[in-house]
Amino acid sequence: MDNKPAKYECGACGYVYDPEVGDEKNKVAPGTPFEEITGIYMCPICGLGKAVFKKVEE
């Protein structure tokens, strides 16, 4: 079993935050786990906040 950080999916639009890639639009560096994103984070596609994101079970 590997211990890669989990991906999170926006419940509104389906955008998936992948910690290996990060989020360039929101200036989140690759390698940043979703749980460690500080401040106000908004989906780069639909603009909703962290509260609408759900952990992707793989």
C-alpha positions in Angstrom: 0.0 0.0 0.0 1.4 3.4 -0.9 0.9 6.5 1.2 0.4 9.1 -1.5 -1.8 12.1 -0.4 -5.4 11.7 -1.3 -7.1 13.4 -4.2 -10.1 15.6 -3.6 -13.0 16.2 -6.0 -15.2 19.3 -6.2 -18.8 18.2 -5.5 -20.2 20.9 -7.8 -18.2 20.6 -11.0 -16.1 17.5 -10.7 -12.6 19.1 -10.7 -10.1 16.8 -9.0 -7.3 18.3 -6.9 -4.3 16.1 -7.3 -1.6 16.8 -4.7 1.1 15.5 -7.0 0.2 18.3 -9.5 -0.9 21.1 -7.2 -3.0 23.9 -8.5 -1.1 26.6 -10.4 -4.1 28.9 -10.6 -4.4 29.1 -6.8 -0.6 29.1 -6.4 -0.6 25.7 -4.6 2.8 24.0 -5.1 3.0 20.4 -6.4 3.3 18.0 -3.5 0.9 19.9 -1.2 -1.7 17.6 0.4 -5.2 19.1 0.2 -5.5 19.1 4.0 -2.4 21.4 4.2 -3.7 24.1 1.9 -4.0 27.2 4.0 -6.1 30.3 3.6 -9.0 30.6 1.4 -9.0 27.9 -1.3 -11.5 28.1 -4.2 -12.0 25.5 -7.0 -10.1 26.8 -10.1 -13.1 25.8 -12.3 -16.3 26.8 -10.5 -15.0 29.0 -7.7 -16.6 27.2 -4.7 -14.6 26.7 -1.5 -13.0 23.8 0.2 -16.2 22.8 1.9 -17.6 21.3 -1.3 -14.6 19.0 -1.9 -14.8 15.4 -0.9 -11.9 12.9 -0.6 -11.6 10.5 -3.6 -11.5 6.9 -2.5 -9.2 4.9 -4.8 
